[in-house]
Amino acid sequence: MRTIDLPLHRGHVPPWLYKRMVKLADCIVDIIIEEFGESELISRLSNPIFFQAFSNVLGFDWNSSGSTTVLTSVLKEVLNSKDYEIKVAGGKGNYALKTPEEIRALAERIDANAEELVKISRLSAKLDNVALQDGYDLYHHAIFFTKDSWCVVQQGMNTISRLARRYHLNSLEDQNIISQRIESVVLNLLSDKSEECRRVILDIVKDKEFKRFKTFLPKRVDWKALEIAYNIQPENFEELLLVRGIGKRTIRALALISELVYDTPYDKIDPVKFCFALGGKDGVPYPVDVNTYDDVIEFLKCVLSRKRLDEFKMIYRRLAQVQASLRSDSPL
């Protein structure tokens, strides 16, 4: 299990720092893609520790909820403006709502399956906001994708505790969550322990007599959505989640019916599972060293422009050998 504090911070990234973040991220992304390819970058971004470290290297606060939104914005500017075979759609607030149209526009540029990616995007949001109900409402949603791979990075907010929680998915079965704390009780229908509960929920919705459960359901349940689900007869729980109108209240009510009537409880355990280089935006642990920041950018640009990464690695190996030799000769 890995945890990290993500309190809700006020303020914004100053323009002088954001501009440098874009330049430094551009260099780092270039090196990763040139050395390992776009799919490797997707894989790394799906790792919450790498994502956090990347944000910290660029100079963002180690424990701020804004590290998610700012790094996504930086990478979106870098990746979508160049001829990479990896693109980014979505973002914070209204940008999250525009994700489907952005996917369609960007997928065409790399010959990716736009509608499949839109489906993945929608289902990811439902998984982390409906199938898992942990007290954090999503306000950030972004999908990084190539023609053959993808990862989704989302963030939810708990307005009472003023904490954020970040969710990473690189397949619909592989989820990593970064949070400050483990919540005492959640509704976790993503767990293997909830498999029977998911099956019963699906059976209830597909039963032609499903309205007999109306007395158990809250008034604000979307009955039209349930009728649509019944008419569709979804084959699995994922298809049910994708029905428009099937939201938190409906799923929570169905899970409670499953437990109360059919004795198939759901998992109530929270599934919740860091690095500075150039300083932090708010001066923690120390102010950003602008001169060093610019030197790092220029150094990486130099490495990339000469296309001599193999030579650079050879020099690094030689230095390591020299260092080892010095250590072996040391009287200590």
Buried (B, 14 or more C-beta within 10 A) or exposed (E): EEBBBBBBBEEEBEEEBBEBBBBBBBBBBBBBBEEEBBBEBBBBBBBBBBBBBBBBBBBBBBBBBBBBBBBBBBBBBBBBEEEBBBBBBBBBEEBBEBBBEBBBBBBEEBEBBBEEBBBBBBBBBBBBBBBBBBBBEBBBBBBBBBBEBBBBBBBBBBEEBEBBBBBBBBEEEEBBBBBBEBBEEBBBBBBEBBBBBBBBBBEBBBEEEBEEBEEBBEEEBBBEBBBBBBEBEBEEBBBBBBBEBBBBBBBBBBBBBBBEEBEBBBBBEBBBEBEBBBBBBEEEEEEBBBEEBEEBBEEBBEBBEEEEEEEEEEEEEEEEEEEEEEEEEEEE
